[in-house]
Amino acid sequence: MIVIPAIDIRDGKCVRLQQGEMDKVTVYSDEPEQMALRWAGLGAERIHVVDLDGAVQGKPVNRQAVRKIVEAVQVPVQLGGGIRSIESIESYLSAGVSRVILGTSAVEDLSFLQSACKTFPGQIILGVDARGDKIAVQGWTEEKDLTPAALARECEGMGVSAIIYTDIHRDGMSTGPNIESTRLLARSTRVPVIASGGISGIEDVIRVAGLARDGVQGMITGRALYQGTLDLAEAIEAVKKKFLHSP
Protein backbone atom coordinates (compact mmCIF):
# COMPACT_ATOMS: atom_id res chain seq x y z
CA MET A 1 0.00 0.00 0.00
CA ILE A 2 1.49 3.35 -1.04
CA VAL A 3 0.43 6.98 -0.74
CA ILE A 4 0.65 8.77 -4.10
CA PRO A 5 0.66 12.59 -4.25
CA ALA A 6 -1.24 14.13 -7.17
CA ILE A 7 -0.21 16.93 -9.48
CA ASP A 8 -2.99 18.21 -11.74
CA ILE A 9 -1.85 20.48 -14.55
CA ARG A 10 -3.88 23.18 -16.24
CA ASP A 11 -2.31 25.85 -18.45
CA GLY A 12 1.09 24.59 -17.33
CA LYS A 13 0.33 25.19 -13.65
CA CYS A 14 -0.27 22.91 -10.68
CA VAL A 15 -3.95 23.23 -9.73
CA ARG A 16 -6.77 21.42 -7.97
CA LEU A 17 -10.39 21.24 -9.05
CA GLN A 18 -13.54 20.60 -7.04
CA GLN A 19 -15.52 17.62 -8.35
CA GLY A 20 -13.81 17.97 -11.72
CA GLU A 21 -15.34 21.38 -12.43
CA MET A 22 -12.91 23.39 -14.57
CA ASP A 23 -14.33 26.69 -13.29
CA LYS A 24 -13.72 25.66 -9.65
CA VAL A 25 -9.94 25.80 -9.76
CA THR A 26 -7.25 26.74 -7.25
CA VAL A 27 -3.69 27.36 -8.47
CA TYR A 28 -0.99 26.06 -6.12
CA SER A 29 2.16 26.51 -8.18
CA ASP A 30 3.31 27.97 -11.50
CA GLU A 31 6.03 25.29 -11.58
CA PRO A 32 4.59 21.76 -11.23
CA GLU A 33 8.07 20.24 -11.28
CA GLN A 34 8.84 22.02 -7.99
CA MET A 35 5.82 20.35 -6.41
CA ALA A 36 7.07 16.99 -7.73
CA LEU A 37 10.46 17.62 -6.13
CA ARG A 38 8.76 18.49 -2.85
CA TRP A 39 6.71 15.29 -2.78
CA ALA A 40 9.66 13.15 -3.81
CA GLY A 41 11.74 14.73 -1.06
CA LEU A 42 9.09 13.77 1.49
CA GLY A 43 9.28 10.12 0.50
CA ALA A 44 6.76 9.65 -2.32
CA GLU A 45 7.34 6.34 -4.10
CA ARG A 46 5.26 7.40 -7.10
CA ILE A 47 3.73 10.63 -8.40
CA HIS A 48 0.33 10.89 -10.09
CA VAL A 49 0.09 13.52 -12.83
CA VAL A 50 -3.02 14.55 -14.79
CA ASP A 51 -3.12 16.78 -17.85
CA LEU A 52 -6.50 18.42 -17.19
CA ASP A 53 -6.50 20.34 -20.47
CA GLY A 54 -5.68 17.14 -22.29
CA ALA A 55 -8.54 15.29 -20.60
CA VAL A 56 -11.04 17.85 -21.89
CA GLN A 57 -9.52 18.36 -25.35
CA GLY A 58 -8.87 14.68 -25.98
CA LYS A 59 -5.19 15.08 -26.77
CA PRO A 60 -1.95 15.79 -24.86
CA VAL A 61 -1.66 19.51 -24.06
CA ASN A 62 0.81 20.03 -21.22
CA ARG A 63 3.71 17.99 -22.60
CA GLN A 64 6.34 20.51 -21.51
CA ALA A 65 5.16 20.53 -17.90
CA VAL A 66 5.08 16.74 -17.85
CA ARG A 67 8.59 16.56 -19.28
CA LYS A 68 9.89 18.92 -16.58
CA ILE A 69 8.34 16.76 -13.85
CA VAL A 70 9.84 13.55 -15.24
CA GLU A 71 13.25 15.17 -15.55
CA ALA A 72 13.10 16.65 -12.05
CA VAL A 73 12.44 13.49 -10.02
CA GLN A 74 13.80 9.95 -9.82
CA VAL A 75 10.56 8.32 -8.64
CA PRO A 76 8.12 6.78 -11.16
CA VAL A 77 5.52 9.11 -12.67
CA GLN A 78 2.10 7.86 -13.79
CA LEU A 79 0.25 10.10 -16.22
CA GLY A 80 -3.32 10.49 -17.46
CA GLY A 81 -5.36 13.02 -19.40
CA GLY A 82 -6.04 13.07 -23.13
CA ILE A 83 -3.99 9.98 -23.97
CA ARG A 84 -6.05 8.35 -26.69
CA SER A 85 -3.62 6.89 -29.21
CA ILE A 86 -0.76 4.40 -29.31
CA GLU A 87 1.47 7.22 -30.56
CA SER A 88 0.72 9.36 -27.50
CA ILE A 89 1.41 6.46 -25.16
CA GLU A 90 4.72 5.71 -26.87
CA SER A 91 5.71 9.37 -26.82
CA TYR A 92 5.15 9.74 -23.08
CA LEU A 93 6.80 6.44 -22.17
CA SER A 94 9.80 7.35 -24.31
CA ALA A 95 9.98 10.66 -22.44
CA GLY A 96 10.34 8.83 -19.13
CA VAL A 97 6.77 8.42 -17.87
CA SER A 98 6.52 5.09 -16.03
CA ARG A 99 2.85 4.25 -16.55
CA VAL A 100 0.10 5.73 -18.67
CA ILE A 101 -3.51 6.00 -17.51
CA LEU A 102 -6.27 5.41 -20.06
CA GLY A 103 -9.79 6.53 -19.24
CA THR A 104 -12.08 7.81 -21.99
CA SER A 105 -10.18 6.00 -24.75
CA ALA A 106 -10.44 2.70 -22.88
CA VAL A 107 -14.11 3.04 -21.99
CA GLU A 108 -15.14 3.96 -25.52
CA ASP A 109 -12.94 1.38 -27.24
CA LEU A 110 -11.93 -1.68 -25.22
CA SER A 111 -10.02 -3.03 -28.22
CA PHE A 112 -7.74 0.00 -27.94
CA LEU A 113 -7.13 -0.75 -24.26
CA GLN A 114 -6.32 -4.36 -25.12
CA SER A 115 -3.93 -3.28 -27.88
CA ALA A 116 -2.22 -0.80 -25.55
CA CYS A 117 -1.74 -3.44 -22.84
CA LYS A 118 -0.27 -5.85 -25.38
CA THR A 119 2.06 -3.23 -26.88
CA PHE A 120 3.20 -1.82 -23.54
CA PRO A 121 2.95 -4.68 -21.02
CA GLY A 122 2.83 -3.62 -17.39
CA GLN A 123 2.65 0.08 -18.23
CA ILE A 124 -1.08 0.66 -18.74
CA ILE A 125 -3.42 1.72 -15.94
CA LEU A 126 -7.19 1.89 -16.38
CA GLY A 127 -8.77 5.06 -15.02
CA VAL A 128 -12.28 4.40 -13.73
CA ASP A 129 -13.96 7.70 -12.88
CA ALA A 130 -17.49 7.54 -11.53
CA ARG A 131 -20.25 9.96 -10.63
CA GLY A 132 -22.56 7.92 -8.47
CA ASP A 133 -22.51 4.46 -10.06
CA LYS A 134 -21.95 5.63 -13.63
CA ILE A 135 -18.67 5.94 -15.48
CA ALA A 136 -17.72 9.50 -16.49
CA VAL A 137 -15.59 10.29 -19.57
CA GLN A 138 -14.34 13.23 -21.65
CA GLY A 139 -12.76 15.01 -18.71
CA TRP A 140 -15.78 14.06 -16.54
CA THR A 141 -18.14 16.02 -18.82
CA GLU A 142 -20.12 12.97 -20.03
CA GLU A 143 -21.58 9.89 -18.36
CA LYS A 144 -21.91 6.34 -19.64
CA ASP A 145 -24.56 3.81 -18.69
CA LEU A 146 -21.85 1.55 -17.30
CA THR A 147 -20.86 0.78 -13.72
CA PRO A 148 -17.24 0.67 -12.49
CA ALA A 149 -17.55 -3.01 -11.57
CA ALA A 150 -18.94 -3.92 -15.00
CA LEU A 151 -16.10 -2.10 -16.73
CA ALA A 152 -13.53 -3.78 -14.48
CA ARG A 153 -14.94 -7.21 -15.31
CA GLU A 154 -14.83 -6.46 -19.04
CA CYS A 155 -11.14 -5.61 -18.72
CA GLU A 156 -10.15 -8.76 -16.84
CA GLY A 157 -7.32 -10.59 -18.57
CA MET A 158 -6.23 -7.70 -20.78
CA GLY A 159 -3.07 -7.04 -18.82
CA VAL A 160 -4.07 -3.80 -17.09
CA SER A 161 -1.49 -3.19 -14.35
CA ALA A 162 -3.91 -1.37 -12.01
CA ILE A 163 -7.27 0.40 -11.85
CA ILE A 164 -7.50 3.92 -10.45
CA TYR A 165 -10.97 4.44 -9.02
CA THR A 166 -12.06 8.04 -8.57
CA ASP A 167 -15.33 9.08 -6.94
CA ILE A 168 -15.94 12.42 -8.66
CA HIS A 169 -18.32 13.64 -5.96
CA ARG A 170 -15.48 13.33 -3.45
CA ASP A 171 -12.61 14.53 -5.62
CA GLY A 172 -11.08 17.76 -4.39
CA MET A 173 -13.69 18.07 -1.64
CA SER A 174 -11.79 16.60 1.34
CA THR A 175 -15.01 14.96 2.50
CA GLY A 176 -13.57 11.51 3.07
CA PRO A 177 -13.05 8.69 0.56
CA ASN A 178 -15.85 6.42 -0.64
CA ILE A 179 -14.66 3.38 1.27
CA GLU A 180 -17.56 1.09 0.47
CA SER A 181 -17.62 1.70 -3.28
CA THR A 182 -13.85 1.30 -3.43
CA ARG A 183 -14.07 -1.97 -1.53
CA LEU A 184 -16.82 -3.31 -3.79
CA LEU A 185 -14.85 -2.48 -6.92
CA ALA A 186 -11.66 -4.05 -5.56
CA ARG A 187 -13.52 -7.22 -4.66
CA SER A 188 -15.08 -7.42 -8.13
CA THR A 189 -11.76 -7.70 -9.98
CA ARG A 190 -8.38 -9.41 -9.72
CA VAL A 191 -6.67 -6.22 -10.92
CA PRO A 192 -5.10 -4.13 -8.10
CA VAL A 193 -7.08 -0.96 -7.31
CA ILE A 194 -5.76 2.49 -6.43
CA ALA A 195 -8.24 4.69 -4.54
CA SER A 196 -8.61 8.37 -5.42
CA GLY A 197 -10.73 11.23 -4.17
CA GLY A 198 -11.83 12.62 -0.84
CA ILE A 199 -8.87 12.04 1.48
CA SER A 200 -8.91 14.86 4.04
CA GLY A 201 -6.42 13.79 6.69
CA ILE A 202 -4.47 11.01 8.35
CA GLU A 203 -7.62 9.22 9.55
CA ASP A 204 -8.76 8.76 5.95
CA VAL A 205 -5.34 7.42 5.01
CA ILE A 206 -5.62 4.77 7.71
CA ARG A 207 -9.13 3.85 6.56
CA VAL A 208 -8.04 3.36 2.96
CA ALA A 209 -4.99 1.39 4.09
CA GLY A 210 -7.44 -1.03 5.68
CA LEU A 211 -8.68 -1.93 2.20
CA ALA A 212 -5.40 -3.64 1.33
CA ARG A 213 -6.92 -7.03 2.15
CA ASP A 214 -9.62 -6.34 -0.45
CA GLY A 215 -7.15 -5.66 -3.25
CA VAL A 216 -6.45 -1.94 -2.91
CA GLN A 217 -2.72 -1.27 -3.37
CA GLY A 218 -2.51 2.50 -3.14
CA MET A 219 -4.24 5.83 -2.64
CA ILE A 220 -3.95 9.14 -4.47
CA THR A 221 -4.28 12.39 -2.57
CA GLY A 222 -4.04 15.99 -3.68
CA ARG A 223 -6.01 18.81 -2.05
CA ALA A 224 -5.33 17.61 1.50
CA LEU A 225 -1.59 17.87 0.83
CA TYR A 226 -1.84 21.30 -0.75
CA GLN A 227 -4.09 22.71 1.96
CA GLY A 228 -1.95 21.28 4.73
CA THR A 229 -4.53 19.00 6.35
CA LEU A 230 -2.36 16.00 5.51
CA ASP A 231 1.41 15.67 5.84
CA LEU A 232 2.79 13.32 3.18
CA ALA A 233 5.71 12.04 5.24
CA GLU A 234 3.37 11.35 8.17
CA ALA A 235 0.91 9.55 5.89
CA ILE A 236 3.62 7.34 4.41
CA GLU A 237 4.94 6.48 7.86
CA ALA A 238 1.44 5.75 9.19
CA VAL A 239 0.76 3.28 6.38
CA LYS A 240 4.10 1.53 6.95
CA LYS A 241 3.40 1.24 10.67
CA LYS A 242 -0.09 -0.14 10.06
CA PHE A 243 1.28 -3.03 8.01
CA LEU A 244 4.25 -3.54 10.29
CA HIS A 245 1.88 -4.19 13.19
CA SER A 246 -0.80 -6.05 11.23
CA PRO A 247 -1.17 -9.75 12.01
Buried (B, 14 or more C-beta within 10 A) or exposed (E): BBBBBBBBBBEBBBBBBBBBEBEEBEEBBEBBBEBBBBBBEBBBEBBBBBBBBBBBBBBBBBBEBBBBBBEBBEBBBBBBBBBBBEEBBBBBBEBBBBBBBBBBBBBBEBEBBBBBBEBBEEBBBBBBBBBEEBBBBBBBEEBBEBBBBEBBBBBEEBBBBBBBBBBBBBBBBBBBBBBEBBBBBBEBBEBBBBBBBBBBBBEBBBBBBBBBEBBBBBBBBBBBBBEEBBBBEBBBBBBBEBEEEEE
